[in-house]
């Protein structure tokens, strides 16, 4: 999915795992100067630089831009950051490094985003961790909040590219910045302990998926005041889809 920048801002502003200084974004001239040296930057990362530039993730600085001609050893355009078709933007102290895979085509539907890979400090082995910079932040925030990769496999796949989706018809699928609060507000663990509320239609109906069973892909719609009736019982919930990402992609296309 193409990263939703409105929800990305909400993720950044609401997560204690990310620290920024709003109002100190890099000017367009700085970004263009960096691109002249490093090649085109992915849209969600370009947006981050323009909005915030400098910031920390779990107390560790993300690469930032200095004024053209003022390159430092930790600047995004420092020579060590670009290693062939890998651009390092985040390095854990004494640990692994995270890179944009400049040679890796974006996942279908993610626009011009670059995949993010983790490089093991000792072995040099690489592992894909996200489909975009927005997805990288989302996955890290989810883990910091105790959500692992995501409460369901489909939501985990979505979060690898974007911190949630808001469709033109008002349907919202939550990112880690919202999902815990919404499930607590609607007391899902009490009334539907086998399910997780993953979104809503902005009209009083929630979108639910099973936490653990043979069917962890189906999405059901249910009135948020329905009580403790099992969602997939006849006449209770309404089956929506068993392909969350495909359903969201179709809804996005219909709204254009």
Secondary structure as GFF3:
##gff-version 3
##sequence-region A 1 256
A	DSSP	alpha_helix	5	14	.	.	.	ID=ss1
A	DSSP	beta_strand	18	20	.	.	.	ID=ss2
A	DSSP	alpha_helix	28	38	.	.	.	ID=ss3
A	DSSP	alpha_helix	43	51	.	.	.	ID=ss4
A	DSSP	beta_strand	55	57	.	.	.	ID=ss5
A	DSSP	beta_strand	60	61	.	.	.	ID=ss6
A	DSSP	three_ten_helix	79	81	.	.	.	ID=ss7
A	DSSP	beta_strand	82	83	.	.	.	ID=ss8
A	DSSP	beta_strand	86	91	.	.	.	ID=ss9
A	DSSP	beta_strand	97	101	.	.	.	ID=ss10
A	DSSP	beta_strand	115	119	.	.	.	ID=ss11
A	DSSP	beta_strand	126	130	.	.	.	ID=ss12
A	DSSP	alpha_helix	133	144	.	.	.	ID=ss13
A	DSSP	alpha_helix	153	159	.	.	.	ID=ss14
A	DSSP	beta_strand	165	166	.	.	.	ID=ss15
A	DSSP	beta_strand	172	173	.	.	.	ID=ss16
A	DSSP	alpha_helix	179	185	.	.	.	ID=ss17
A	DSSP	alpha_helix	188	191	.	.	.	ID=ss18
A	DSSP	beta_strand	195	200	.	.	.	ID=ss19
A	DSSP	beta_strand	205	210	.	.	.	ID=ss20
A	DSSP	beta_strand	219	223	.	.	.	ID=ss21
A	DSSP	beta_strand	238	241	.	.	.	ID=ss22
A	DSSP	alpha_helix	244	254	.	.	.	ID=ss23
###
